[in-house]
Amino acid sequence: MLAALVAIAAIWLLTFVNVLGVRQGGLMQLVTTVLKFIPLLALALVGIFFVSADNFGGFNTSGQSGYGALTAVAALTLWSFIGVESATVPAEDVQNPKRTIPRATIIGTAVTALVYILGTVAVMGILPAETLAESGPPFADAADSAFGGWAGPLIAAAAVMSAFGCLNGWILLQGQVPMAAAQDNLFPKVFARTTRSGAPVVGLVVSSVLITVLTVVNYNASLVDQFTFVTLLATLTTLIPYVFSAAAQLLLLITDRSRFEAKRLAGHATIAALALAYAIWTVAGSGYEVVYKGFLLLLLGIPVFLGMRWAAARRGAHVVAAGVAESVTAHRRSCDCPRTWMPRWLK
C-alpha cells in the first residue's frame, strides 16, 4: 500500500509540473537526468573492477529451451528502447528541431546503451546470481557490496531519481500524443485544449487518472511483478503501431516504388520484413495474460473511434444542411428583385 501511495503521489506531482508548461517539464527532466546519470555511470565504470567471473550464472537458467527463453525476454528487452521515436513528439516546442532532435536521439541512445551494458555487467559480476535474483534494488546492493555501506543509499537515491525522471518524461508525452491526435481530428477535440503556457491539460489529467487506476488495481502485487506486468503491457501496446508501420513500409514498396531509390529497394524491403517479423514475435513473447489484457485495452479504442466518426458525420450533416439553407436563401434573394410588371399575387 505504501509503494502504491508513493507512486500515485509521484504521478500527480509530475502531472502538476507538466501542467505548468513544457518548459517546466523539460527543466525537471534535465535536473533528474543529471542527478541520476553521474552515480549510475560511476558504478558502471568503477564497478567493473570489482567483478568476479564466478558470479556470472549460466546463459539460460529458466528451464526453457534457448528459443523459449529468448522469446520470453524479448518484450522486456525491447522496453529499454521504446520511446526513441517519442523525441519527435514535442517538436513544436524544441528550438531548431531538425538538428536538435536527431542529435539528441542518437547521442542519448548511445550513452544510455553504454551505461546499460556496463552497469548490467558490473551488477551481475559483483553479486552472485542467487543474491541478484532475490534483490529488490540490485544496483544499490551491488554498490554496497563493492564500496561499502555508504554507496548503497547513494545509488538507491540515483535509481529513485532515474525512475522519477523516466516518469516525468512519459507524463510529458502522455499529454502531447492525444493533443496531436485531436489536432488531426483523430481524437476528441477536448484533448487539443491547452493552457496559456501551451500545456495539454486535459490529456495530462485524464492519462494520470488512468495510470492511478492501473496502480491501484495492481498495488497488491510485488514491486517486481508489478513492474514486469506494466512494462510488458506498455511494450505490447507500443508494438502494435510498430507492426502496422512495418507493414505499411512493405505496402509502399509494392504500390509506390517511386518513393524509394531503386538501388535501395532490397535493403528497405529486408529491414521492413525483419521489423514486422520481430514485432510479431515480441508480441507473442509477452505472454497470454499481457496479450489478453492488452487486446482488451485496444478494443476500448473502438467506442472512441465510433464516437469520433459519429460526431464527424453530424458535423458533415450540419455543414450540408447549412450549405443547402444558404443556397436556398441566396436563390430567394436573387428572386426578390423588383418586378413591377408582375401581379402582386405572383410576386
Number of C-alpha atoms within 10 A of each C-alpha: 10 8 13 18 14 10 19 18 13 15 19 18 13 24 23 17 19 25 25 18 19 21 16 16 22 16 12 18 19 12 12 20 17 14 16 22 16 13 18 24 18 15 25 23 14 16 22 20 13 17 18 14 11 11 17 16 13 8 8 11 10 11 8 11 11 13 8 13 16 15 18 20 14 20 25 18 15 16 15 15 13 13 15 12 10 16 16 16 16 17 14 9 11 16 10 10 16 11 10 14 20 13 12 13 16 12 12 13 15 12 11 15 14 14 19 16 11 18 22 17 16 25 28 23 23 27 25 17 17 10 14 19 11 9 15 13 14 21 27 24 23 27 29 19 16 22 14 11 13 10 20 21 14 17 25 21 16 23 21 15 19 20 14 20 23 15 18 24 19 14 26 27 22 20 27 23 19 23 27 17 15 17 16 12 14 15 20 18 15 15 22 23 16 17 12 9 12 14 23 29 24 19 25 26 18 14 17 20 15 11 17 18 13 12 19 15 11 16 17 13 14 12 14 10 12 15 13 13 19 15 19 27 24 16 25 28 17 16 21 16 12 17 18 13 15 19 17 14 17 19 14 14 18 12 9 11 12 10 10 12 10 9 8 9 14 12 10 15 18 12 14 21 16 12 17 22 14 16 24 16 15 23 25 17 22 24 17 11 12 22 18 12 13 20 15 11 13 11 11 11 12 11 10 14 14 11 14 17 15 12 13 13 12 12 12 12 12 12 12 12 12 12 12 12 12 12 12 12 12 12 11 11 10 9 11 10 9 8 11 8 7 9 8 8 5 6 12
